[in-house]
């Protein structure tokens, strides 16, 4: 069990970190998390990028 992971806990921790960093916020109207406006670094960043680029035009 040396490599036992809790995927839900890992995702929850990652989302919490993004909220704390100011990259996500809670949208009380929709009841969901929402990205902040501005540049996104998920699809295109210093380490990798999707071949088709950012689907949202935020790279």
N, CA, C, O and CB atoms as a CASP TS submission, in Angstrom:
PFRMAT TS
TARGET T0000
AUTHOR 0000-0000-0000
METHOD Language model
MODEL 1
PARENT N/A
ATOM      1  N   UNK     1       0.823  -1.197   0.000  1.00  0.00           N
ATOM      2  CA  UNK     1       0.000   0.000   0.000  1.00  0.00           C
ATOM      3  C   UNK     1       0.870   1.266   0.000  1.00  0.00           C
ATOM      4  O   UNK     1       0.391   2.352   0.327  1.00  0.00           O
ATOM      5  CB  UNK     1      -0.938  -0.005   1.214  1.00  0.00           C
ATOM      6  N   UNK     2       2.134   1.121  -0.364  1.00  0.00           N
ATOM      7  CA  UNK     2       3.024   2.273  -0.399  1.00  0.00           C
ATOM      8  C   UNK     2       2.629   3.313  -1.431  1.00  0.00           C
ATOM      9  O   UNK     2       3.023   4.474  -1.326  1.00  0.00           O
ATOM     10  CB  UNK     2       4.413   1.821  -0.666  1.00  0.00           C
ATOM     11  N   UNK     3       1.844   2.899  -2.439  1.00  0.00           N
ATOM     12  CA  UNK     3       1.428   3.826  -3.490  1.00  0.00           C
ATOM     13  C   UNK     3      -0.084   3.966  -3.526  1.00  0.00           C
ATOM     14  O   UNK     3      -0.677   4.039  -4.602  1.00  0.00           O
ATOM     15  CB  UNK     3       1.944   3.360  -4.850  1.00  0.00           C
ATOM     16  N   UNK     4      -0.696   4.002  -2.384  1.00  0.00           N
ATOM     17  CA  UNK     4      -2.150   4.138  -2.301  1.00  0.00           C
ATOM     18  C   UNK     4      -2.510   5.625  -2.290  1.00  0.00           C
ATOM     19  O   UNK     4      -2.036   6.381  -1.443  1.00  0.00           O
ATOM     20  CB  UNK     4      -2.710   3.419  -1.030  1.00  0.00           C
ATOM     21  N   UNK     5      -3.347   6.031  -3.234  1.00  0.00           N
ATOM     22  CA  UNK     5      -3.758   7.424  -3.335  1.00  0.00           C
ATOM     23  C   UNK     5      -5.268   7.534  -3.191  1.00  0.00           C
ATOM     24  O   UNK     5      -6.003   6.616  -3.556  1.00  0.00           O
ATOM     25  CB  UNK     5      -3.298   8.032  -4.670  1.00  0.00           C
ATOM     26  N   UNK     6      -5.718   8.638  -2.669  1.00  0.00           N
ATOM     27  CA  UNK     6      -7.142   8.953  -2.593  1.00  0.00           C
ATOM     28  C   UNK     6      -7.432  10.009  -3.654  1.00  0.00           C
ATOM     29  O   UNK     6      -7.219  11.194  -3.399  1.00  0.00           O
ATOM     30  CB  UNK     6      -7.552   9.454  -1.152  1.00  0.00           C
ATOM     31  N   UNK     7      -7.914   9.617  -4.846  1.00  0.00           N
ATOM     32  CA  UNK     7      -8.083  10.579  -5.936  1.00  0.00           C
ATOM     33  C   UNK     7      -9.016  11.737  -5.595  1.00  0.00           C
ATOM     34  O   UNK     7      -8.754  12.874  -5.986  1.00  0.00           O
ATOM     35  CB  UNK     7      -8.599   9.875  -7.149  1.00  0.00           C
ATOM     36  N   UNK     8     -10.092  11.465  -4.881  1.00  0.00           N
ATOM     37  CA  UNK     8     -11.010  12.561  -4.530  1.00  0.00           C
ATOM     38  C   UNK     8     -10.324  13.570  -3.623  1.00  0.00           C
ATOM     39  O   UNK     8     -10.532  14.776  -3.760  1.00  0.00           O
ATOM     40  CB  UNK     8     -12.276  12.012  -3.842  1.00  0.00           C
ATOM     41  N   UNK     9      -9.511  13.083  -2.702  1.00  0.00           N
ATOM     42  CA  UNK     9      -8.781  13.981  -1.802  1.00  0.00           C
ATOM     43  C   UNK     9      -7.753  14.807  -2.580  1.00  0.00           C
ATOM     44  O   UNK     9      -7.581  15.996  -2.310  1.00  0.00           O
ATOM     45  CB  UNK     9      -8.082  13.174  -0.684  1.00  0.00           C
ATOM     46  N   UNK    10      -7.068  14.181  -3.546  1.00  0.00           N
ATOM     47  CA  UNK    10      -6.087  14.899  -4.351  1.00  0.00           C
ATOM     48  C   UNK    10      -6.757  16.009  -5.166  1.00  0.00           C
ATOM     49  O   UNK    10      -6.234  17.121  -5.243  1.00  0.00           O
ATOM     50  CB  UNK    10      -5.347  13.925  -5.282  1.00  0.00           C
ATOM     51  N   UNK    11      -7.907  15.714  -5.774  1.00  0.00           N
ATOM     52  CA  UNK    11      -8.626  16.717  -6.560  1.00  0.00           C
ATOM     53  C   UNK    11      -9.138  17.835  -5.658  1.00  0.00           C
ATOM     54  O   UNK    11      -9.025  19.012  -6.002  1.00  0.00           O
ATOM     55  CB  UNK    11      -9.798  16.069  -7.325  1.00  0.00           C
ATOM     56  N   UNK    12      -9.702  17.474  -4.502  1.00  0.00           N
ATOM     57  CA  UNK    12     -10.199  18.483  -3.563  1.00  0.00           C
ATOM     58  C   UNK    12      -9.058  19.386  -3.092  1.00  0.00           C
ATOM     59  O   UNK    12      -9.239  20.599  -2.989  1.00  0.00           O
ATOM     60  CB  UNK    12     -10.882  17.808  -2.352  1.00  0.00           C
ATOM     61  N   UNK    13      -7.895  18.817  -2.808  1.00  0.00           N
ATOM     62  CA  UNK    13      -6.746  19.613  -2.388  1.00  0.00           C
ATOM     63  C   UNK    13      -6.281  20.554  -3.498  1.00  0.00           C
ATOM     64  O   UNK    13      -5.932  21.706  -3.241  1.00  0.00           O
ATOM     65  CB  UNK    13      -5.599  18.700  -1.964  1.00  0.00           C
ATOM     66  N   UNK    14      -6.279  20.051  -4.740  1.00  0.00           N
ATOM     67  CA  UNK    14      -5.873  20.886  -5.870  1.00  0.00           C
ATOM     68  C   UNK    14      -6.844  22.049  -6.068  1.00  0.00           C
ATOM     69  O   UNK    14      -6.418  23.180  -6.299  1.00  0.00           O
ATOM     70  CB  UNK    14      -5.787  20.044  -7.154  1.00  0.00           C
ATOM     71  N   UNK    15      -8.143  21.777  -5.978  1.00  0.00           N
ATOM     72  CA  UNK    15      -9.139  22.843  -6.124  1.00  0.00           C
ATOM     73  C   UNK    15      -9.014  23.868  -4.999  1.00  0.00           C
ATOM     74  O   UNK    15      -9.106  25.072  -5.239  1.00  0.00           O
ATOM     75  CB  UNK    15     -10.558  22.252  -6.142  1.00  0.00           C
ATOM     76  N   UNK    16      -8.806  23.393  -3.784  1.00  0.00           N
ATOM     77  CA  UNK    16      -8.627  24.295  -2.648  1.00  0.00           C
ATOM     78  C   UNK    16      -7.414  25.200  -2.870  1.00  0.00           C
ATOM     79  O   UNK    16      -7.470  26.401  -2.603  1.00  0.00           O
ATOM     80  CB  UNK    16      -8.465  23.491  -1.340  1.00  0.00           C
ATOM     81  N   UNK    17      -6.327  24.621  -3.356  1.00  0.00           N
ATOM     82  CA  UNK    17      -5.117  25.399  -3.631  1.00  0.00           C
ATOM     83  C   UNK    17      -5.373  26.473  -4.683  1.00  0.00           C
ATOM     84  O   UNK    17      -4.877  27.594  -4.563  1.00  0.00           O
ATOM     85  CB  UNK    17      -3.988  24.477  -4.092  1.00  0.00           C
ATOM     86  N   UNK    18      -6.141  26.133  -5.707  1.00  0.00           N
ATOM     87  CA  UNK    18      -6.449  27.108  -6.761  1.00  0.00           C
ATOM     88  C   UNK    18      -7.327  28.241  -6.235  1.00  0.00           C
ATOM     89  O   UNK    18      -7.152  29.396  -6.626  1.00  0.00           O
ATOM     90  CB  UNK    18      -7.143  26.416  -7.940  1.00  0.00           C
ATOM     91  N   UNK    19      -8.265  27.918  -5.355  1.00  0.00           N
ATOM     92  CA  UNK    19      -9.103  28.962  -4.747  1.00  0.00           C
ATOM     93  C   UNK    19      -8.228  29.862  -3.876  1.00  0.00           C
ATOM     94  O   UNK    19      -8.332  31.087  -3.944  1.00  0.00           O
ATOM     95  CB  UNK    19     -10.262  28.334  -3.901  1.00  0.00           C
ATOM     96  N   UNK    20      -7.374  29.258  -3.063  1.00  0.00           N
ATOM     97  CA  UNK    20      -6.493  30.031  -2.189  1.00  0.00           C
ATOM     98  C   UNK    20      -5.540  30.921  -2.991  1.00  0.00           C
ATOM     99  O   UNK    20      -5.204  32.022  -2.553  1.00  0.00           O
ATOM    100  CB  UNK    20      -5.693  29.093  -1.287  1.00  0.00           C
ATOM    101  N   UNK    21      -5.105  30.449  -4.159  1.00  0.00           N
ATOM    102  CA  UNK    21      -4.189  31.212  -5.010  1.00  0.00           C
ATOM    103  C   UNK    21      -4.914  32.295  -5.804  1.00  0.00           C
ATOM    104  O   UNK    21      -4.276  33.126  -6.451  1.00  0.00           O
ATOM    105  CB  UNK    21      -3.460  30.277  -5.964  1.00  0.00           C
ATOM    106  N   UNK    22      -6.250  32.285  -5.754  1.00  0.00           N
ATOM    107  CA  UNK    22      -7.026  33.294  -6.474  1.00  0.00           C
ATOM    108  C   UNK    22      -7.315  32.949  -7.921  1.00  0.00           C
ATOM    109  O   UNK    22      -7.757  33.811  -8.680  1.00  0.00           O
ATOM    110  CB  UNK    22      -6.316  34.587  -6.427  1.00  0.00           C
ATOM    111  N   UNK    23      -7.077  31.705  -8.322  1.00  0.00           N
ATOM    112  CA  UNK    23      -7.319  31.294  -9.708  1.00  0.00           C
ATOM    113  C   UNK    23      -8.746  30.818  -9.945  1.00  0.00           C
ATOM    114  O   UNK    23      -9.208  30.786 -11.086  1.00  0.00           O
ATOM    115  CB  UNK    23      -6.357  30.200 -10.093  1.00  0.00           C
ATOM    116  N   UNK    24      -9.444  30.449  -8.884  1.00  0.00           N
ATOM    117  CA  UNK    24     -10.839  30.018  -8.949  1.00  0.00           C
ATOM    118  C   UNK    24     -11.607  30.752  -7.862  1.00  0.00           C
ATOM    119  O   UNK    24     -11.047  31.132  -6.834  1.00  0.00           O
ATOM    120  CB  UNK    24     -10.972  28.462  -8.785  1.00  0.00           C
ATOM    121  N   UNK    25     -12.899  30.944  -8.104  1.00  0.00           N
ATOM    122  CA  UNK    25     -13.734  31.472  -7.030  1.00  0.00           C
ATOM    123  C   UNK    25     -15.110  30.823  -7.113  1.00  0.00           C
ATOM    124  O   UNK    25     -15.499  30.278  -8.146  1.00  0.00           O
ATOM    125  CB  UNK    25     -13.843  33.024  -7.115  1.00  0.00           C
ATOM    126  N   UNK    26     -15.830  30.894  -6.011  1.00  0.00           N
ATOM    127  CA  UNK    26     -17.161  30.303  -5.941  1.00  0.00           C
ATOM    128  C   UNK    26     -18.163  31.267  -6.525  1.00  0.00           C
ATOM    129  O   UNK    26     -18.222  32.426  -6.116  1.00  0.00           O
ATOM    130  CB  UNK    26     -17.537  29.940  -4.494  1.00  0.00           C
ATOM    131  N   UNK    27     -18.963  30.800  -7.489  1.00  0.00           N
ATOM    132  CA  UNK    27     -20.020  31.595  -8.108  1.00  0.00           C
ATOM    133  C   UNK    27     -21.331  31.236  -7.419  1.00  0.00           C
ATOM    134  O   UNK    27     -21.891  30.166  -7.657  1.00  0.00           O
ATOM    135  CB  UNK    27     -20.102  31.345  -9.661  1.00  0.00           C
ATOM    136  N   UNK    28     -21.812  32.130  -6.570  1.00  0.00           N
ATOM    137  CA  UNK    28     -23.015  31.832  -5.780  1.00  0.00           C
ATOM    138  C   UNK    28     -24.268  31.717  -6.650  1.00  0.00           C
ATOM    139  O   UNK    28     -25.236  31.074  -6.244  1.00  0.00           O
ATOM    140  CB  UNK    28     -23.226  32.913  -4.724  1.00  0.00           C
ATOM    141  N   UNK    29     -24.269  32.327  -7.839  1.00  0.00           N
ATOM    142  CA  UNK    29     -25.439  32.216  -8.720  1.00  0.00           C
ATOM    143  C   UNK    29     -25.551  30.820  -9.319  1.00  0.00           C
ATOM    144  O   UNK    29     -26.645  30.261  -9.391  1.00  0.00           O
ATOM    145  CB  UNK    29     -25.365  33.259  -9.840  1.00  0.00           C
ATOM    146  N   UNK    30     -24.428  30.257  -9.746  1.00  0.00           N
ATOM    147  CA  UNK    30     -24.465  28.933 -10.372  1.00  0.00           C
ATOM    148  C   UNK    30     -24.226  27.815  -9.356  1.00  0.00           C
ATOM    149  O   UNK    30     -24.609  26.669  -9.588  1.00  0.00           O
ATOM    150  CB  UNK    30     -23.423  28.850 -11.486  1.00  0.00           C
ATOM    151  N   UNK    31     -23.589  28.152  -8.226  1.00  0.00           N
ATOM    152  CA  UNK    31     -23.255  27.133  -7.244  1.00  0.00           C
ATOM    153  C   UNK    31     -22.031  26.316  -7.621  1.00  0.00           C
ATOM    154  O   UNK    31     -21.811  25.234  -7.077  1.00  0.00           O
ATOM    155  CB  UNK    31     -24.419  26.223  -7.050  1.00  0.00           C
ATOM    156  N   UNK    32     -21.234  26.829  -8.552  1.00  0.00           N
ATOM    157  CA  UNK    32     -20.047  26.128  -9.025  1.00  0.00           C
ATOM    158  C   UNK    32     -18.814  27.003  -8.872  1.00  0.00           C
ATOM    159  O   UNK    32     -18.914  28.209  -8.647  1.00  0.00           O
ATOM    160  CB  UNK    32     -20.218  25.701 -10.485  1.00  0.00           C
ATOM    161  N   UNK    33     -17.642  26.372  -8.998  1.00  0.00           N
ATOM    162  CA  UNK    33     -16.404  27.126  -9.065  1.00  0.00           C
ATOM    163  C   UNK    33     -16.285  27.740 -10.448  1.00  0.00           C
ATOM    164  O   UNK    33     -16.771  27.180 -11.431  1.00  0.00           O
ATOM    165  CB  UNK    33     -15.182  26.230  -8.746  1.00  0.00           C
ATOM    166  N   UNK    34     -15.640  28.888 -10.518  1.00  0.00           N
ATOM    167  CA  UNK    34     -15.497  29.603 -11.785  1.00  0.00           C
ATOM    168  C   UNK    34     -14.071  30.136 -11.888  1.00  0.00           C
ATOM    169  O   UNK    34     -13.496  30.589 -10.898  1.00  0.00           O
ATOM    170  CB  UNK    34     -16.538  30.766 -11.899  1.00  0.00           C
ATOM    171  N   UNK    35     -13.508  30.080 -13.088  1.00  0.00           N
ATOM    172  CA  UNK    35     -12.181  30.659 -13.307  1.00  0.00           C
ATOM    173  C   UNK    35     -12.286  32.172 -13.264  1.00  0.00           C
ATOM    174  O   UNK    35     -13.322  32.747 -13.597  1.00  0.00           O
ATOM    175  CB  UNK    35     -11.579  30.190 -14.661  1.00  0.00           C
ATOM    176  N   UNK    36     -11.209  32.802 -12.851  1.00  0.00           N
ATOM    177  CA  UNK    36     -11.157  34.252 -12.881  1.00  0.00           C
ATOM    178  C   UNK    36     -10.887  34.697 -14.318  1.00  0.00           C
ATOM    179  O   UNK    36     -10.384  33.917 -15.126  1.00  0.00           O
ATOM    180  CB  UNK    36     -10.067  34.795 -11.907  1.00  0.00           C
ATOM    181  N   UNK    37     -11.212  35.914 -14.629  1.00  0.00           N
ATOM    182  CA  UNK    37     -10.950  36.404 -15.979  1.00  0.00           C
ATOM    183  C   UNK    37      -9.448  36.621 -16.148  1.00  0.00           C
ATOM    184  O   UNK    37      -8.718  36.788 -15.171  1.00  0.00           O
ATOM    185  CB  UNK    37     -11.735  37.720 -16.259  1.00  0.00           C
ATOM    186  N   UNK    38      -9.016  36.615 -17.363  1.00  0.00           N
ATOM    187  CA  UNK    38      -7.593  36.817 -17.644  1.00  0.00           C
ATOM    188  C   UNK    38      -6.949  35.577 -18.214  1.00  0.00           C
ATOM    189  O   UNK    38      -7.616  34.597 -18.544  1.00  0.00           O
ATOM    190  CB  UNK    38      -6.862  37.235 -16.391  1.00  0.00           C
ATOM    191  N   UNK    39      -5.641  35.642 -18.322  1.00  0.00           N
ATOM    192  CA  UNK    39      -4.860  34.581 -18.935  1.00  0.00           C
ATOM    193  C   UNK    39      -4.932  33.283 -18.136  1.00  0.00           C
ATOM    194  O   UNK    39      -4.840  33.286 -16.908  1.00  0.00           O
ATOM    195  CB  UNK    39      -3.418  35.018 -19.079  1.00  0.00           C
ATOM    196  N   UNK    40      -5.098  32.183 -18.849  1.00  0.00           N
ATOM    197  CA  UNK    40      -5.106  30.842 -18.259  1.00  0.00           C
ATOM    198  C   UNK    40      -3.778  30.170 -18.613  1.00  0.00           C
ATOM    199  O   UNK    40      -3.240  30.398 -19.697  1.00  0.00           O
ATOM    200  CB  UNK    40      -6.336  29.990 -18.774  1.00  0.00           C
ATOM    201  N   UNK    41      -3.247  29.346 -17.712  1.00  0.00           N
ATOM    202  CA  UNK    41      -1.982  28.663 -17.991  1.00  0.00           C
ATOM    203  C   UNK    41      -2.132  27.149 -18.000  1.00  0.00           C
ATOM    204  O   UNK    41      -1.152  26.427 -17.813  1.00  0.00           O
ATOM    205  CB  UNK    41      -0.939  29.062 -16.970  1.00  0.00           C
ATOM    206  N   UNK    42      -3.349  26.663 -18.215  1.00  0.00           N
ATOM    207  CA  UNK    42      -3.542  25.212 -18.230  1.00  0.00           C
ATOM    208  C   UNK    42      -3.176  24.611 -19.584  1.00  0.00           C
ATOM    209  O   UNK    42      -2.364  23.688 -19.646  1.00  0.00           O
ATOM    210  CB  UNK    42      -4.989  24.869 -17.882  1.00  0.00           C
ATOM    211  N   UNK    43      -3.754  25.112 -20.652  1.00  0.00           N
ATOM    212  CA  UNK    43      -3.554  24.521 -21.982  1.00  0.00           C
ATOM    213  C   UNK    43      -2.174  24.813 -22.562  1.00  0.00           C
ATOM    214  O   UNK    43      -1.603  23.982 -23.268  1.00  0.00           O
ATOM    215  CB  UNK    43      -4.613  25.029 -22.933  1.00  0.00           C
ATOM    216  N   UNK    44      -1.643  25.995 -22.263  1.00  0.00           N
ATOM    217  CA  UNK    44      -0.338  26.403 -22.772  1.00  0.00           C
ATOM    218  C   UNK    44       0.450  26.985 -21.599  1.00  0.00           C
ATOM    219  O   UNK    44       0.042  27.979 -20.998  1.00  0.00           O
ATOM    220  CB  UNK    44      -0.473  27.447 -23.952  1.00  0.00           C
ATOM    221  N   UNK    45       1.583  26.357 -21.280  1.00  0.00           N
ATOM    222  CA  UNK    45       2.418  26.849 -20.185  1.00  0.00           C
ATOM    223  C   UNK    45       3.881  26.530 -20.479  1.00  0.00           C
ATOM    224  O   UNK    45       4.201  26.023 -21.554  1.00  0.00           O
ATOM    225  CB  UNK    45       1.983  26.224 -18.830  1.00  0.00           C
ATOM    226  N   UNK    46       4.772  26.824 -19.529  1.00  0.00           N
ATOM    227  CA  UNK    46       6.206  26.631 -19.750  1.00  0.00           C
ATOM    228  C   UNK    46       6.620  25.168 -19.868  1.00  0.00           C
ATOM    229  O   UNK    46       7.679  24.877 -20.426  1.00  0.00           O
ATOM    230  CB  UNK    46       6.972  27.267 -18.634  1.00  0.00           C
ATOM    231  N   UNK    47       5.814  24.246 -19.360  1.00  0.00           N
ATOM    232  CA  UNK    47       6.190  22.837 -19.362  1.00  0.00           C
ATOM    233  C   UNK    47       5.575  22.037 -20.503  1.00  0.00           C
ATOM    234  O   UNK    47       6.163  21.048 -20.941  1.00  0.00           O
ATOM    235  CB  UNK    47       5.800  22.219 -18.066  1.00  0.00           C
ATOM    236  N   UNK    48       4.406  22.442 -20.996  1.00  0.00           N
ATOM    237  CA  UNK    48       3.740  21.699 -22.067  1.00  0.00           C
ATOM    238  C   UNK    48       2.610  22.527 -22.648  1.00  0.00           C
ATOM    239  O   UNK    48       2.259  23.579 -22.113  1.00  0.00           O
ATOM    240  CB  UNK    48       3.204  20.349 -21.551  1.00  0.00           C
ATOM    241  N   UNK    49       2.042  22.049 -23.747  1.00  0.00           N
ATOM    242  CA  UNK    49       0.865  22.695 -24.327  1.00  0.00           C
ATOM    243  C   UNK    49       0.098  21.707 -25.194  1.00  0.00           C
ATOM    244  O   UNK    49       0.675  20.779 -25.761  1.00  0.00           O
ATOM    245  CB  UNK    49       1.272  23.932 -25.154  1.00  0.00           C
ATOM    246  N   UNK    50      -1.214  21.920 -25.289  1.00  0.00           N
ATOM    247  CA  UNK    50      -2.016  21.124 -26.198  1.00  0.00           C
ATOM    248  C   UNK    50      -1.644  21.512 -27.627  1.00  0.00           C
ATOM    249  O   UNK    50      -1.454  22.697 -27.902  1.00  0.00           O
ATOM    250  CB  UNK    50      -3.542  21.327 -25.933  1.00  0.00           C
ATOM    251  N   UNK    51      -1.534  20.553 -28.542  1.00  0.00           N
ATOM    252  CA  UNK    51      -1.168  20.878 -29.914  1.00  0.00           C
ATOM    253  C   UNK    51      -2.100  21.913 -30.558  1.00  0.00           C
ATOM    254  O   UNK    51      -1.662  22.740 -31.358  1.00  0.00           O
ATOM    255  CB  UNK    51      -1.160  19.621 -30.742  1.00  0.00           C
ATOM    256  N   UNK    52      -3.380  21.858 -30.203  1.00  0.00           N
ATOM    257  CA  UNK    52      -4.335  22.802 -30.793  1.00  0.00           C
ATOM    258  C   UNK    52      -4.418  24.120 -30.025  1.00  0.00           C
ATOM    259  O   UNK    52      -5.195  25.001 -30.394  1.00  0.00           O
ATOM    260  CB  UNK    52      -5.708  22.169 -30.856  1.00  0.00           C
ATOM    261  N   UNK    53      -3.634  24.263 -28.973  1.00  0.00           N
ATOM    262  CA  UNK    53      -3.640  25.497 -28.183  1.00  0.00           C
ATOM    263  C   UNK    53      -4.812  25.518 -27.218  1.00  0.00           C
ATOM    264  O   UNK    53      -5.373  24.476 -26.879  1.00  0.00           O
ATOM    265  CB  UNK    53      -3.694  26.722 -29.098  1.00  0.00           C
ATOM    266  N   UNK    54      -5.176  26.712 -26.779  1.00  0.00           N
ATOM    267  CA  UNK    54      -6.246  26.887 -25.811  1.00  0.00           C
ATOM    268  C   UNK    54      -7.600  26.971 -26.522  1.00  0.00           C
ATOM    269  O   UNK    54      -7.796  27.819 -27.393  1.00  0.00           O
ATOM    270  CB  UNK    54      -6.002  28.149 -24.963  1.00  0.00           C
ATOM    271  N   UNK    55      -8.516  26.106 -26.154  1.00  0.00           N
ATOM    272  CA  UNK    55      -9.847  26.100 -26.762  1.00  0.00           C
ATOM    273  C   UNK    55     -10.656  27.324 -26.385  1.00  0.00           C
ATOM    274  O   UNK    55     -11.657  27.623 -27.035  1.00  0.00           O
ATOM    275  CB  UNK    55     -10.597  24.856 -26.359  1.00  0.00           C
ATOM    276  N   UNK    56     -10.243  28.037 -25.349  1.00  0.00           N
ATOM    277  CA  UNK    56     -10.977  29.199 -24.868  1.00  0.00           C
ATOM    278  C   UNK    56     -10.346  30.519 -25.270  1.00  0.00           C
ATOM    279  O   UNK    56     -10.856  31.586 -24.927  1.00  0.00           O
ATOM    280  CB  UNK    56     -11.094  29.139 -23.385  1.00  0.00           C
ATOM    281  N   UNK    57      -9.238  30.452 -25.995  1.00  0.00           N
ATOM    282  CA  UNK    57      -8.559  31.669 -26.440  1.00  0.00           C
ATOM    283  C   UNK    57      -7.959  32.472 -25.298  1.00  0.00           C
ATOM    284  O   UNK    57      -7.867  33.697 -25.391  1.00  0.00           O
ATOM    285  CB  UNK    57      -9.517  32.534 -27.201  1.00  0.00           C
ATOM    286  N   UNK    58      -7.545  31.807 -24.218  1.00  0.00           N
ATOM    287  CA  UNK    58      -7.013  32.520 -23.053  1.00  0.00           C
ATOM    288  C   UNK    58      -5.515  32.290 -22.848  1.00  0.00           C
ATOM    289  O   UNK    58      -4.982  32.645 -21.797  1.00  0.00           O
ATOM    290  CB  UNK    58      -7.761  32.096 -21.808  1.00  0.00           C
ATOM    291  N   UNK    59      -4.833  31.708 -23.822  1.00  0.00           N
ATOM    292  CA  UNK    59      -3.413  31.430 -23.658  1.00  0.00           C
ATOM    293  C   UNK    59      -2.592  32.669 -23.941  1.00  0.00           C
ATOM    294  O   UNK    59      -1.365  32.631 -23.854  1.00  0.00           O
ATOM    295  CB  UNK    59      -2.977  30.289 -24.571  1.00  0.00           C
TER
END
